[in-house]
């Protein structure tokens, strides 16, 4: 079931893709400074970070907000 979300530029972008783009742009250390969550601060990996985001909507919301804030 797909719904249109014209005001959401991240609609349709997979969480793994977003995480990879953030990592490539900032690296784990800077991500930990921008988004204050342990998934980026304590021995971060794609797998552990994805697991955190899939199980925690607050973490996903923070990362999405970070994309918009740093997109200038």
C-alpha positions as CSV (number, residue, x, y, z in Angstrom):
1,X,0.0,0.0,0.0
2,X,1.6,3.2,-1.2
3,X,0.3,6.6,-0.3
4,X,1.4,9.9,-1.8
5,X,3.4,12.2,0.5
6,X,4.2,15.3,-1.7
7,X,5.5,17.3,1.4
8,X,7.9,14.6,2.5
9,X,11.1,14.6,0.5
10,X,12.3,11.4,2.3
11,X,9.2,9.4,1.4
12,X,10.3,6.2,-0.4
13,X,14.0,6.4,0.8
14,X,15.0,3.3,2.7
15,X,16.4,3.7,6.1
16,X,19.6,1.8,5.2
17,X,20.2,4.3,2.3
18,X,19.6,7.3,4.5
19,X,22.0,5.9,7.1
20,X,24.7,5.1,4.5
21,X,24.4,8.7,3.1
22,X,24.7,10.2,6.5
23,X,27.7,8.0,7.3
24,X,29.5,8.9,4.1
25,X,28.8,12.6,4.6
26,X,29.7,12.9,8.3
27,X,31.3,9.7,9.6
28,X,30.4,8.0,12.9
29,X,32.1,10.5,15.2
30,X,30.4,13.5,13.7
31,X,27.0,11.7,13.5
32,X,27.4,11.0,17.3
33,X,27.9,14.8,17.8
34,X,25.0,15.8,15.6
35,X,22.6,13.1,16.7
36,X,23.2,12.3,20.4
37,X,22.4,8.6,20.4
38,X,24.6,5.6,21.5
39,X,24.1,3.8,18.2
40,X,26.6,6.4,16.7
41,X,28.8,6.7,19.8
42,X,29.6,3.2,21.1
43,X,31.3,1.0,18.6
44,X,28.9,2.0,15.7
45,X,28.2,-0.2,12.8
46,X,25.6,-0.2,10.0
47,X,24.0,-3.3,11.5
48,X,23.7,-1.9,15.1
49,X,22.6,1.5,13.9
50,X,19.9,0.0,11.6
51,X,18.7,-2.2,14.4
52,X,18.4,0.8,16.7
53,X,16.5,2.8,14.1
54,X,14.1,0.0,13.2
55,X,13.3,-0.5,16.9
56,X,13.2,3.2,18.0
57,X,11.1,5.8,16.2
58,X,12.8,8.6,18.2
59,X,16.1,7.7,16.7
60,X,14.7,7.6,13.2
61,X,13.0,11.0,13.8
62,X,16.2,12.5,15.0
63,X,18.2,11.3,12.0
64,X,15.5,12.6,9.6
65,X,15.5,16.0,11.3
66,X,19.3,16.0,11.0
67,X,19.1,15.4,7.3
68,X,16.8,18.4,6.9
69,X,18.8,20.6,9.3
70,X,22.2,19.9,7.5
71,X,20.8,19.9,4.0
72,X,21.4,23.6,3.5
